[in-house]
């Protein structure tokens, strides 16, 4: 009697590697992405009202569809300088739990489908402070999948939402 080999069924492997949608946007010359289910909407950026005492990476607050939201400037959050405001600037509105926050980006490019197998861990030298969860190559471009909770400072709230 022969023992069956434990080779995974290709169909079962493929079913766990279904494509998911990601919203791709640019900030400070790099491409980033968030899972589409995290993104509620994208809006043009016409300015934000500064908030005294807010961290330097918070551009301020905006009102979008009757809701007041904080806006995190990705250029500043990632240690860059504020960019010139242009028509391509967008606010990518995302949600983490009950918290809704806008990300100020240079432009919102596209929605792409990526398979789990296309997402690779970031190199260890860029894994800290942990803003990047994974990287993917789309044609000649490298796209970094962000950890939305860390980008918006969720880990700094000590449970306060």
C-alpha positions in Angstrom: 0.0 0.0 0.0 1.4 3.4 -0.9 1.0 6.5 1.1 -0.7 9.4 -0.7 1.6 12.4 -1.3 0.6 15.6 0.5 0.8 17.8 -2.6 -1.8 20.6 -2.2 -4.4 20.6 -4.9 -3.7 23.4 -7.3 -7.3 24.5 -7.4 -7.4 24.9 -3.6 -4.3 27.0 -3.7 -5.7 29.1 -6.5 -9.0 29.7 -4.7 -7.1 31.4 -1.8 -5.2 33.6 -4.3 -8.2 35.4 -5.6 -7.6 39.0 -6.8 -8.6 41.9 -4.6 -9.1 45.5 -5.5 -6.6 48.2 -4.4 -6.8 52.0 -4.8 -3.4 53.3 -6.0 -2.3 56.9 -5.3 0.9 58.9 -5.4 2.7 61.0 -2.8 6.1 62.5 -3.0 7.1 60.5 -6.1 6.1 57.1 -4.8 3.1 54.9 -5.4 1.0 53.6 -2.5 -2.2 51.5 -2.3 -4.9 50.7 0.2 -7.4 47.8 -0.1 -10.5 49.1 -1.8 -12.7 48.1 1.1 -10.8 50.6 3.3 -11.4 53.5 0.9 -14.8 55.2 1.2 -14.3 57.9 -1.4 -11.9 60.2 -3.1 -12.4 64.0 -3.2 -10.6 67.0 -4.7 -8.5 68.9 -2.1 -9.4 72.6 -1.8 -7.6 73.2 1.5 -8.0 72.3 5.1 -8.7 74.3 8.3 -5.6 74.1 10.5 -6.1 72.6 14.0 -4.0 74.1 16.8 -1.9 71.5 18.6 -2.4 68.8 15.9 0.7 66.8 14.9 2.7 68.5 12.1 1.6 65.8 9.6 -2.1 66.7 10.0 -3.1 69.2 7.3 -6.2 70.1 9.3 -9.9 69.2 9.0 -12.2 69.3 6.1 -16.0 68.9 5.6 -16.9 66.2 3.2 -20.6 65.4 2.6 -21.6 66.9 5.9 -18.9 65.1 7.9 -15.8 66.8 9.5 -12.7 64.7 8.9 -9.1 65.1 9.9 -6.6 65.0 6.9 -3.2 63.4 7.2 -0.7 64.9 4.6 1.2 61.7 3.4 4.2 63.8 2.3 4.6 65.1 5.8 3.7 61.8 7.5 6.5 60.1 5.6 9.1 62.7 6.5 8.9 64.8 3.3 8.0 68.4 2.8 4.6 69.8 1.9 4.0 69.8 -1.8 2.6 72.6 -3.9 -1.1 72.4 -4.1 -2.3 71.5 -7.6 -5.5 70.3 -9.2 -4.4 66.7 -9.1 -4.3 66.7 -5.2 -6.9 64.4 -3.8 -8.2 63.3 -0.4 -8.4 59.6 -0.2 -11.0 59.0 2.6 -10.5 55.7 4.4 -12.0 54.0 7.4 -10.4 52.0 10.2 -13.1 50.6 12.6 -15.3 53.6 13.4 -12.6 56.1 12.6 -12.7 58.0 9.2 -9.7 59.9 8.1 -8.6 61.6 4.8 -5.2 61.1 3.3 -3.9 64.1 1.3 -2.1 62.7 -1.7 -0.5 64.2 -4.8 -2.8 62.2 -7.2 -5.1 59.2 -7.1 -4.2 57.1 -10.1 -6.2 54.0 -10.4 -7.8 50.9 -9.0 -6.0 47.6 -9.7 -6.5 43.9 -9.0 -3.7 42.2 -7.1 -3.5 38.6 -6.0 -2.2 37.7 -2.5 0.8 36.0 -4.2 1.8 39.3 -5.8 2.2 41.0 -2.4 5.6 40.6 -0.9 6.9 41.6 2.5 8.7 44.9 2.5 12.5 44.7 2.9 13.4 44.7 6.5 15.3 48.0 6.3 12.0 49.8 5.3 9.7 47.7 7.5 10.1 50.2 10.4 8.1 52.3 11.5 5.7 49.9 9.8 3.7 52.1 7.5 4.3 49.6 4.6 2.6 46.2 4.9 3.6 44.8 1.6 5.0 45.7 -1.9 3.9 44.7 -5.3 5.2 45.2 -8.8 2.8 46.6 -11.3 4.6 46.7 -14.6 7.7 48.7 -14.1 6.3 50.4 -10.9 6.7 49.3 -7.3 3.5 50.0 -5.3 3.6 49.9 -1.5 0.5 48.6 0.4 0.0 50.8 3.4 -1.0 49.9 7.0 -3.8 52.5 7.2 -4.1 52.2 11.0 -0.4 53.2 11.5 -0.5 55.9 8.9 -3.4 57.6 10.6 -1.8 57.2 14.0 -4.3 54.8 15.4 -1.6 53.0 17.5 -1.0 56.3 19.2 -4.5 56.8 20.5 -4.3 54.3 23.3 -7.7 53.0 22.6 -9.4 56.4 22.3 -11.4 56.7 19.0 
